[in-house]
Amino acid sequence: MTNYPLNFKDYESVFVPEGKVLFFLQGEYLAAMGGRDPIKKFEQTMALEDATVYIAKQYATGKPKDNNAAAVYDLDLGGSTTTTTTTSA
């Protein structure tokens, strides 16, 4: 369980390096998606033998309303450690 001082929503991302945290201001980022191409079966059998490959395309873009819409901070959890205790019978 994670306790925050304010009502934050947290999401993990492979694009944010370890030890960093990224904050966005809600409603300050414009995002758009387009291109409703259907999912297609890749018919060239030479690509992968004994496999069925499907192709899907989606086009997306995004832009902040200004340069203060997001900020990256260093994340320091205060050196939290794990302790293991072993007992003998």
Buried (B, 14 or more C-beta within 10 A) or exposed (E): EEEEEEEEEEEEEEEEEEEEEBEEEEEEEEEEEEEEEEEEEEEEEEEEEEEEEEEEEEEEEEEEEEEEBEEEEEEEEEEEEEEEEEEEE
